[in-house]
Amino acid sequence: MKKITCTFHTGFGVAQTQSPEESDERRGIDVSVSSIRAQVSPQFEIALPNGNISQHFVVYFNDLEISFYLFYRVIDGNIGGDITFALSLGRFRPYITFFQNVDFEKLVEPQVSGGDVLLVPTSKYLDRQRGFTPGLSYEFFRNLSLELLLTVNDIFKGNLTESKVVDEGVDLIPRISLTYDGIRVSGNERGFFFKGLYGQTIYSIRYRDRFNNPISSKLENRLLASADINERLFLEEELTFDTPITVWDNDKINFYSLGGYGSMRGYDPDSISAIRFFRSSLDVEQRIFGETEITIRTSRKKGSFLRIHQLRLLYLYDLLVIQDKLDIRSSADSFMSLGGGFSFILSGWGKNHFKTQVYAAQPIGKNFAPIFYLRTSLFNLETGTSR
């Protein structure tokens, strides 16, 4: 069984534990939330209808690891990426990440009024974030590590409609995280799946320009479990709970934007705003036709063929519970969706494998039409090694 390098990305496409996920609005921080399931080691991915295109790859020079992540969200007008240099020193892993993100159109501006979240009518913005994150990870036991890091994020936001600067400054975000990374790829090239457990808890404090000017602190929790049942059913369950702990500046309180591929399927992207939220996402894949493969010969050369295999039916269920008020005793709203489709893997280019999912998701109790999704992810699996 080979361990896969796992990188988890937020909606802005920067590593969750290596670069910031905050994007300031005039009265708040708009944090796009995205699934960690979608980012377990793909090197290239395309997702529709959002138009997400991402590229991720890692190179090694002895004990030095260099990882690149680039993304372009065609529909949202969002482009950016990061590069990380990490050094393996036994149980210690120091690293530094450099990142930049540009959003050409911020269409929603959440504001606080009487403790409630309000969505202000849309305006066009230019939102630029750039900076760096030094960090140090220490592995206590196998798969269990503690991480200390500091993000320095230079922010500029301009209102293109009114030709004025909305926000400008430097965010300082120290963090501490505890991570258990037990995700593995099991099987071989003719039939592989991800299995194991991933869990992470992050505590962070956000300052503006200097450390004696705190804005807020928050707690982020992630849990991802993946397992196979009797070799025919494959389950993936993801749980997320994010909440502010202390707020010193109500004008810059944390907001979360959810909805769409990666956070709440069946809903439009960033259509749900919250101050705190709990999310449960379940995917069930059922193998069909046993081990049947479809083989397509591409040339007369020996071994020149494509394989379509691991045909599966896909069932999904998403649940989201949110609060849009600061008071944790306030009422909560819930959102649910059900969906289904199919998936398969296309192989035939050496160690490269394309996994394709086609499915539709329907909100429950909402008079919305179902949304159809297409996701194609490229995995490169090399047997006989461990990383």
C-alpha positions, 0 to 999 in steps of 0.5 A, spaced: 500 500 500 502 506 497 501 513 501 499 519 497 501 526 498 495 529 500 494 537 499 487 540 501 485 546 498 480 551 499 475 555 495 481 560 493 485 554 491 491 555 496 493 550 501 489 550 507 495 549 512 500 553 508 496 560 505 490 564 507 483 563 506 481 570 508 478 575 503 476 581 506 470 585 504 468 592 506 464 589 512 467 582 513 471 576 511 468 572 505 471 565 506 469 560 500 469 553 502 471 547 498 471 540 499 477 536 501 475 530 498 476 533 491 483 535 492 486 528 494 492 528 490 489 529 483 495 533 478 490 536 474 482 537 474 477 540 470 470 541 474 463 543 470 459 547 470 463 552 475 469 552 470 474 550 475 481 548 472 487 546 477 494 543 476 498 540 482 504 537 481 510 535 486 518 534 484 523 532 489 531 533 490 533 529 495 530 531 501 527 538 498 520 537 496 517 543 491 510 543 490 506 547 485 498 549 485 495 553 479 488 554 478 483 558 474 476 559 475 473 561 468 466 563 470 468 566 477 474 570 474 479 568 479 486 566 478 492 564 482 496 559 485 502 557 490 509 554 490 511 551 497 519 549 498 519 544 504 525 540 507 524 533 510 529 533 517 527 527 520 520 528 524 521 535 522 519 539 516 520 546 515 517 549 509 515 556 506 509 558 501 509 563 496 502 565 494 498 570 489 490 570 488 486 575 483 479 575 483 476 580 478 469 580 480 467 579 487 459 579 486 457 578 493 458 583 499 456 580 506 455 585 511 453 585 519 446 589 521 444 587 528 448 581 528 445 578 522 448 577 515 446 581 509 447 580 502 448 587 499 447 588 492 452 586 487 458 590 485 464 589 481 471 588 485 478 587 484 481 583 489 488 581 490 492 577 495 499 575 495 504 573 501 508 568 504 507 563 509 513 560 513 511 554 517 514 548 521 511 541 522 513 536 527 511 528 526 509 525 533 507 519 531 506 515 524 501 520 520 500 525 526 503 531 526 503 538 529 504 544 525 506 552 527 505 557 521 504 564 520 501 567 514 503 574 511 497 576 507 498 583 503 490 585 501 488 590 496 480 591 494 478 596 489 471 597 487 471 598 480 464 601 479 465 607 483 473 607 482 475 607 489 479 603 494 475 599 499 480 595 503 488 595 503 492 592 508 496 586 511 493 581 515 498 577 520 495 570 521 498 565 526 496 558 526 497 552 530 494 545 527 494 538 529 493 533 523 492 526 522 493 524 515 492 516 514 489 517 507 492 511 502 491 508 495 489 501 496 489 496 490 493 496 484 493 500 477 487 495 475 483 497 481 485 502 486 481 506 491 483 511 496 481 509 503 483 511 511 482 517 515 484 524 515 483 529 521 485 536 522 483 541 527 486 549 526 486 554 531 488 561 528 488 569 530 487 574 525 491 581 526 491 587 521 497 590 520 500 589 527 500 584 532 496 589 537 490 589 533 487 583 533 480 582 529 478 575 530 480 568 532 476 562 529 476 554 530 476 550 523 475 542 524 475 537 518 474 529 518 474 525 512 473 517 512 474 513 506 472 505 506 470 500 502 465 495 504 465 488 501 469 490 495 462 493 491 461 499 495 465 505 497 464 510 502 467 517 503 464 521 509 466 528 510 465 532 516 466 540 517 465 545 523 468 552 522 466 557 528 469 564 530 471 563 537 472 571 539 471 577 535 474 583 537 472 587 530 465 586 528 466 590 522 471 585 519 467 579 522 468 572 519 463 570 513 463 563 509 461 563 502 458 556 501 454 552 495 456 549 489 461 544 487 466 542 493 461 545 498 454 544 497 452 541 491 445 542 488 446 550 490 449 555 486 456 557 488 457 562 494 449 563 494 449 561 502 453 566 507 454 564 514 458 566 520 459 559 523 457 552 519 457 544 520 457 540 513 456 533 512 457 530 505 457 523 503 458 519 497 457 512 496 460 508 489 457 502 487 461 497 483 457 495 477 459 489 472 464 486 476 471 487 474 468 488 466 473 493 462 472 496 456 479 496 451 480 501 446 486 499 441 489 506 439 495 503 434 498 497 432 504 497 437 504 492 443 500 495 449 497 501 445 490 501 448 486 505 453 482 501 458 475 504 461 474 500 468 472 501 475 465 503 472 460 505 478 454 508 480 454 514 484 450 516 490 451 523 494 447 526 500 449 533 502 447 537 509 449 544 511 447 547 518 448 554 518 448 560 523 448 567 520 448 571 527 454 572 532 450 569 538 451 562 538 444 561 541 441 564 535 436 560 530 440 555 525 438 554 518 439 547 514 440 545 507 440 538 504 441 535 497 440 528 494 444 526 487 446 521 483 450 519 477 456 514 475 463 514 475 469 511 471 477 511 470 480 511 463 487 508 463 492 507 458 498 513 459 503 509 463 502 511 470 496 516 469 489 515 470 483 519 469 477 519 474 471 522 471 464 523 475 458 525 472 452 526 476 446 531 478 444 534 485 437 536 487 436 541 493 431 538 498 425 542 499 427 548 495 424 549 488 430 549 484 432 545 478 437 540 479 444 542 477 449 537 473 456 536 474 462 533 470 469 532 474 475 529 471 481 528 475 488 526 473 492 521 478 499 519 477 500 512 481 507 509 481 507 503 484 513 500 489 514 507 492 512 511 498 511 518 500 
